[in-house]
Amino acid sequence: MPKLILLITLLSIQSLVGCSDSDTSEQQIRQLIDDAEAAVENKSLMDAKGLISEQYRDARKRTRRDLIRLLAGVFLRNESIYLRVQINDIALDGADRADAVVYAAMAGRPLDETMGLLSLRADLYRFDLEFLMEDGVWQIIGGRWRQAKTSDFVE
């Protein structure tokens, strides 16, 4: 029995050592994007605030506060929000910076996973997000977004 415990411990340590920082960082960023999706669908400003850096600035000179206000407006205008999110790319830039391209379909009713993109009745967006590792946690530090086309969702 002790040999089995030792073997499991060694395999666990090996699997941890085998994971590169970039894998871990990418997984953490994917989780942050998942958390952002949940915050929007739940219309939770508190959860969204926790994902956005105090240092947030975007190309339109919006701050974190401006972005939170914008989100509050979206939440007020929409009774329900349903998203279908697709992460197209995550590029790490050193140990503390990263960029991601994320597409999101937003609708007022559930988006059926089997529904074809051509029949999708939703607002489509492309988000170019910038991330920064702050105190050991990835946060959104900047971003740009624009309307997307259905063809953008095809990888």
C-alpha positions as CSV (number, residue, x, y, z in Angstrom):
1,M,0.0,0.0,0.0
2,P,2.8,2.6,0.8
3,K,4.3,1.9,-2.6
4,L,1.0,2.7,-4.3
5,I,0.7,6.0,-2.3
6,L,4.3,6.9,-3.2
7,L,3.6,6.1,-6.9
8,I,0.5,8.2,-6.9
9,T,2.4,11.1,-5.2
10,L,5.2,10.9,-7.7
11,L,2.8,10.8,-10.7
12,S,1.0,13.8,-9.2
13,I,4.2,15.8,-8.8
14,Q,5.3,14.8,-12.3
15,S,2.0,16.0,-13.8
16,L,2.3,19.3,-12.0
17,V,5.9,19.7,-13.2
18,G,4.9,18.7,-16.7
19,C,2.4,21.6,-16.9
20,S,4.0,24.7,-18.3
21,D,3.2,28.1,-17.0
22,S,1.7,29.0,-20.3
23,D,-0.8,26.1,-20.0
24,T,-1.7,27.2,-16.6
25,S,-2.0,30.8,-17.7
26,E,-4.1,29.9,-20.7
27,Q,-6.4,27.8,-18.5
28,Q,-6.8,30.7,-16.0
29,I,-7.6,33.1,-18.8
30,R,-10.2,30.6,-20.2
31,Q,-11.7,30.4,-16.8
32,L,-11.8,34.2,-16.5
33,I,-13.7,34.3,-19.8
34,D,-16.1,31.6,-18.6
35,D,-16.6,33.7,-15.4
36,A,-17.3,36.8,-17.5
37,E,-19.9,34.9,-19.5
38,A,-21.6,33.8,-16.3
39,A,-21.5,37.3,-14.8
40,V,-23.2,38.7,-17.9
41,E,-25.8,36.0,-18.1
42,N,-26.6,36.4,-14.4
43,K,-26.5,40.2,-14.9
44,S,-24.1,40.5,-11.9
45,L,-22.2,43.7,-11.8
46,M,-20.4,42.6,-8.7
47,D,-19.0,39.5,-10.4
48,A,-18.1,41.5,-13.5
49,K,-16.3,44.1,-11.4
50,G,-14.0,41.5,-9.9
51,L,-12.8,40.5,-13.4
52,I,-11.8,44.0,-14.5
53,S,-8.6,45.6,-13.5
54,E,-8.6,49.0,-11.7
55,Q,-6.1,50.0,-14.4
56,Y,-8.5,49.2,-17.2
57,R,-8.2,51.6,-20.2
58,D,-9.3,50.9,-23.8
59,A,-8.8,52.6,-27.2
60,R,-11.8,54.8,-26.5
61,K,-10.3,56.0,-23.2
62,R,-13.0,54.2,-21.2
63,T,-12.0,53.3,-17.6
64,R,-13.2,50.4,-15.4
65,R,-15.9,52.7,-14.1
66,D,-17.1,53.5,-17.6
67,L,-17.1,49.8,-18.6
68,I,-19.2,48.9,-15.5
69,R,-21.7,51.7,-16.3
70,L,-21.9,50.4,-19.9
71,L,-22.6,46.9,-18.5
72,A,-25.2,48.2,-16.2
73,G,-27.0,49.8,-19.1
74,V,-26.9,46.5,-21.0
75,F,-28.3,44.7,-18.0
76,L,-31.1,47.3,-17.6
77,R,-32.1,47.2,-21.3
78,N,-32.3,43.4,-21.4
79,E,-34.7,41.3,-19.4
80,S,-32.6,38.2,-20.0
81,I,-29.2,37.7,-21.5
82,Y,-28.0,34.4,-23.1
83,L,-24.6,34.0,-24.6
84,R,-22.8,31.6,-26.8
85,V,-19.0,32.3,-26.4
86,Q,-16.2,31.1,-28.7
87,I,-12.6,31.7,-27.8
88,N,-10.6,31.9,-31.0
89,D,-7.2,32.7,-29.8
90,I,-5.2,33.3,-26.6
91,A,-1.7,34.7,-27.0
92,L,0.6,35.0,-24.0
93,D,3.0,37.9,-23.9
94,G,5.5,37.0,-21.2
95,A,4.4,35.8,-17.8
96,D,2.0,38.6,-17.0
97,R,0.3,39.8,-20.2
98,A,-2.0,38.1,-22.7
99,D,-4.4,38.9,-25.5
100,A,-7.5,36.9,-26.6
101,V,-10.0,37.0,-29.5
102,V,-13.4,36.1,-28.3
103,Y,-16.7,35.9,-30.3
104,A,-20.0,36.1,-28.5
105,A,-23.6,35.8,-29.7
106,M,-26.0,37.5,-27.3
107,A,-29.7,36.9,-27.3
108,G,-32.7,37.4,-25.1
109,R,-33.7,33.8,-25.1
110,P,-31.6,30.6,-24.7
111,L,-29.3,29.8,-27.6
112,D,-29.8,26.2,-28.5
113,E,-26.4,24.5,-29.0
114,T,-27.8,22.5,-32.0
115,M,-29.1,25.7,-33.6
116,G,-27.2,26.4,-36.8
117,L,-25.4,29.7,-37.0
118,L,-27.3,30.7,-40.1
119,S,-30.6,30.6,-38.1
120,L,-29.1,32.3,-35.1
121,R,-31.1,35.4,-34.0
122,A,-28.6,37.2,-31.8
123,D,-26.3,40.2,-31.7
124,L,-22.8,39.0,-32.7
125,Y,-19.7,40.6,-31.3
126,R,-15.9,40.2,-31.6
127,F,-13.9,41.1,-28.5
128,D,-10.2,41.7,-28.6
129,L,-9.3,41.5,-24.9
130,E,-6.1,42.4,-23.1
131,F,-5.2,40.7,-19.8
132,L,-2.7,41.5,-17.1
133,M,-1.6,39.3,-14.2
134,E,-2.1,41.4,-11.0
135,D,-1.2,39.9,-7.6
136,G,-1.3,36.4,-9.0
137,V,-4.7,36.8,-10.7
138,W,-5.5,37.5,-14.4
139,Q,-7.7,40.5,-15.0
140,I,-9.1,42.3,-18.0
141,I,-7.0,45.5,-18.5
142,G,-8.3,46.6,-22.0
143,G,-10.4,45.7,-24.9
144,R,-12.0,46.6,-28.1
145,W,-15.2,45.2,-29.5
146,R,-17.2,45.4,-32.7
147,Q,-20.1,43.8,-34.5
148,A,-19.2,40.4,-35.9
149,K,-20.6,38.3,-38.8
150,T,-21.9,34.8,-38.7
151,S,-18.9,33.7,-40.7
152,D,-16.6,34.9,-37.9
153,F,-17.9,32.1,-35.7
154,V,-16.6,29.4,-38.1
155,E,-13.1,28.4,-37.1
